[in-house]
């Protein structure tokens, strides 16, 4: 998420208009000028020899738009075989690197920003450009979301004049760190960790299944909280579910999207054999036909642990496997009875 845009204008000559003239312009409303943009290379011909030394002398121009207190700027500092445009300190004495680019942002300079940040173990990086490519705005936002102890700022610089004034520098904060971005980043990391954990759970479960039964041979770990195996009839699948605190084995009836009536008919055909199915299975099952949903299911759930309980995984996986074997045996003859019916 991008920060709000702030502007900061400073006269390049530091020559101030007399106070009497300023008041006349403001109160008299007769001297309101129009901002005109000037090519940056007309003001600073070279980044290293013109813009960077100017910024060193006027480092305070960045403080207001970045909500920082940058001091002690040093230019062209070594970073291995490279050199950083500027190294400064923030209000806590931590190192901040600045990379200047008087042109549109590109991959080369993004790489430099990250390289210099690493070389100096800096706590913040400021990338100043004449125009920010959308891909680099997204990249800086992603870095702020993904790296909790480092801040990244992307700043646009322009040169402007008003009437016949001397040129002034106009700085715009395009994107910077934010609390909202940090929260989003934390959530993304938690999701990534959860997906990795779930992938491992499924891999272990499939390996266990393959030692017990050929029922679900050649299955691959899915990228979801469940995975399915064919139940021998179109629209029916045997499904394993794993959640944070519990797990399920179920027969899922989903003949097609938006075909709730067909799914209900298949469900009704099976529930006629409920007593016999549960007798064969050896326990009661939960039969679910929610009229507000297009699918139906028959479920057995386990509340003795889930994805978070890694120490219990072997027990959970063994229980799910054994239950699915019994589940399939209980349903098979009755699925065979109804599978040729016209639904």
N, C-alpha and C positions, 0 to 999 in steps of 0.2 A: 504494500500500500504506500503510495507516494505521500510525502508530507505536503502541507499547504505551500503554495509558492510565495516567497517573500522577495522584495526588491530592495536593493541598496545602491544608491547612486553617489559617486564621489567625483568631484572635479579633479581632473588629472593635474591641474596646475596648482590646486589648493588656494586659488585666489578667490576670495569671497566678495560677493556683491555688497556694497555699502548698505547698512541697515535701513537708512532712509529710503533707498531705492526699492529694497525688498518690501517694505511696508506699503509703499505707494503701489507696487504691483499687486499685492494681495488685497488691500482695502479698496483700491481704485478700480480693480477689475479691468484695467486697460492695458495690461502687459502680460497676458497669459500666453506663453509660447507653446509651440508644438514640438514634441520629441521627434527627432530624425535620427535614424541609425546610420552609422559610419562603418565602412569596412575595417575590421580589426587590424589588418595589415597596413592601413593608412596611419594608424595610431601607434601600433607596436610592430615594427617591421620583422623582428625576430623574437621568437619565444624566449630563448636563453639569454640574449644580450639586451633585450628591451622589456618584455613583459615581466619576466621573472624578477629582475632587479626592481622594477616599479612595484610589484606586489610585495617584495621584501620590505620596502619602505612604507607600504600602506597595508600591512597585514591586518590591521583592524577592520578593513572592509569586509572580511569574512566573518568576523566575530558575531555581528548582529544577525546575519541570515542563518548562521549555523548554531547559534546559541552556545558558542564556545568562547574561550578567552585564549587566543593563540598568541604566543610570545616567542622571542629568541629565534627568529627565522634565520636559517642558514641555507645558502643556495649551492647547487651542484655538488651534493654530498655523495661520496662513493658508496656503491652497493655492489660489491664484487667487480665484475667488468663493466657495470653500468654506473650511471650517476643519477641521483634523485634530484628533480628540479628544486625541491625545497623540503627541509626538515624543520619542524617547529615543535613547541611544547604546548600542551593544553594547561588548563587551570590546575590540574593535579600533578603537573610535571611529567606527564606521559607523552611519549613520542607520537607525532602525527606526521605522515608523509603527504606531500602535495605534488600532483602531476599536472602540468599545464599542457594544453593542446589547443592552439588557436585555429582549430578546424573541427570538422565533424568527428565525433567519437568513432574509434575503430578498435578492432580486436587487438592490434599491436599494443596500443596504450592501455587497454584493460589488462593485458598480460603484465605490462610494466607496473601498473598499480599494485597488483597482487604480489609480484616479485619484490618490489620495494617494501611493501608491508611486511613480508616474511623476513627480508634481510634485516630490517630494523626492529622486528618484533613489535611493531607499532600497534597502538590501540585504536587508531583511526586513519582513514585514507580519504583525501579530498581530490577529486578528479575534476578539473576545470576545463570545459570545452566550449566551442562556439556554437555547437548544435549537438544534441543528444539523440543518437539513433534509438528507436524504440526497443531494439533487442538489448541494448546496453542499459537502458532504464530498467528493463525486466531483470537483467543480470545483477545490477546493484541492489534492486529490491530483494532478489533471491538471496544474495550474500548477507544482507541485513537480517533476513528471516532465519538463515541457516547457521550463522556464526554468532553466538550470543555475546562473546567478549570483545568483539571488534565492531566499529562503526564505519560505514561507507557513505560518502557524500558525493553526489553528482551535481555539479554547479555549472550553469551556463553564464558566459561572460559576453557582453555586448558593449559597443562604444556608441554613445549617443551625443547629440548636440541639441540645444534649444535656441532657435534663432541663430544668431552669429556667435554663440558662446564657444568657449573652449570645449573640446571633447571630454566626456565624462564616462566612467566605467559603470555599467549596469550589470549587477550580479543577480542571478535567479537560482534559488535552490530547486532543482528538479526532483530529486529524491534523496532521502536521508533516513536514518534509523527512526523507528517509532515503537512505542509500547505495543501497539496493535500488531505491527509487523513481527515483533518478538513472540507474541502469543501465537500468531499464525505459524511461525517457524517451529515453535515448540510442539504444536499440534501435528504438524507435518512429520516431525521427527518421531513422535510417539506412534503415528500411523505406520511409518516405515519400519520401526522396530516391531510393531505388532504383526505386520505382514511377514517379516523375516521369521518371527517366532512361529507363526501359523504355517509357513512353508515347511519348517522343520518338523512340526507336529504331523502334518500330512505325510511327509516322507517317511517318518517313523511308523505311522499307522499303516501305510501301504506295505512297507517292508514286513510288518507283523502279519497283516492279512495274507500275504503271499506264502507265509509259513504254515498257515492254517487251512486255507481253502483256495481253490481256483476261481471262486465266485467272481472276484473283481480283478482278475489278472490283467496285467499290462496297463493299469491306470497310471496316470501321471499326476503329481501334486497340483491342485488347482490354485488359482489366485483369488480365492473367495473363502468365506466362512463355512462353506459346505462343498461336498463333491458327490456326484451321482454315479450310479451304475444301472444299467438297463434291467428292467424288471420283467422283460419278456412280453410286454404289451405296449403298443404305441401310447405315449402320454403318461406312462407309469415309470417311476424311477425309485430305486432304493437310494436313500440319501443319508449321508453322515453330516452332522452339524457339530461344530465346536465353537463355543463362546468363551468369554472371559472366565465365567464361574461355573458353567455347566456344559453338558453335551446332550445330543439327541441322535436317535436312529429313527428313520421314518420312511413310510411309503408316500411318495408325493404324486398327486394326480394333477397333471398339467398338460392336457391334450393340446391346448393351444391358447394363445393370448386372446382374452375377451370371449372365450368359449365356456363361460361358467356353467351354462346349462348342461353341456356335454360332460364336463367334469363332475357335476352333481349326479348325473345319471350313472356314471361309472362308480362313484362313491356309493350311491344307493344300491347298486348291484352287489357291491362287496359287503356292505353292512348287513345284508340279509344273512351272511355267514359269520357274523361277528362272534357269536357264542362259540362256534366251532374253531374259528381262527384263534381266539384267545385261549381256548382249551389246548390247542396244539402248541401255542407259544408258551403257555404256562403262567401267564399274568394278564391283567387287564391292560388295555391300550386306550390311548386318548384319540377319539375319532372327531375330527374337526372339519365341519363344512360351514364356513363363514360366508353368508350370503353377500357380504360386502367385498369379498375377495374372489378372484377368478379361479383360484386353485383350492383343492381339498387335500387333506393329509391324515394319515394315521401315524401316531407318534408314541414312542416310549422315550422318556427323558431320564437323565442321570444328574443328580445334584451333589455328587461327591467330589467335584473339582472340575476345572476347565483349563483354558489356555494359560492362565496365570500360575497354575499349580504345577510347575515343571517337574517337581519331585514325584508327582502322582501320574505323570504321563504314561508310564508303562502299564499301570493299573487301569487307567482310563481307556487306553487304546485296546488292551486285552478285553475289557468289558464291552466296548463298542463292537469289536470284531466278533466275539462270541454271541452277542445279542443279534447282530446282523445275520449271522448264520441261522440262528433260531427263527428270526424274523422272516427270512426268505423261505425257510421250510414250511412255516405256518401259512404263508400267503400263496405259495406256488400253486397248489392244487385248485385254489379258488380263482386265481387269476386265469389259469388255464380254462376254467369253466365259463368265464365271461368274455374272454378276449375275442371270440368270434361273433359276439353279439353286435347288432347294428345300433350304434349309439349316435 
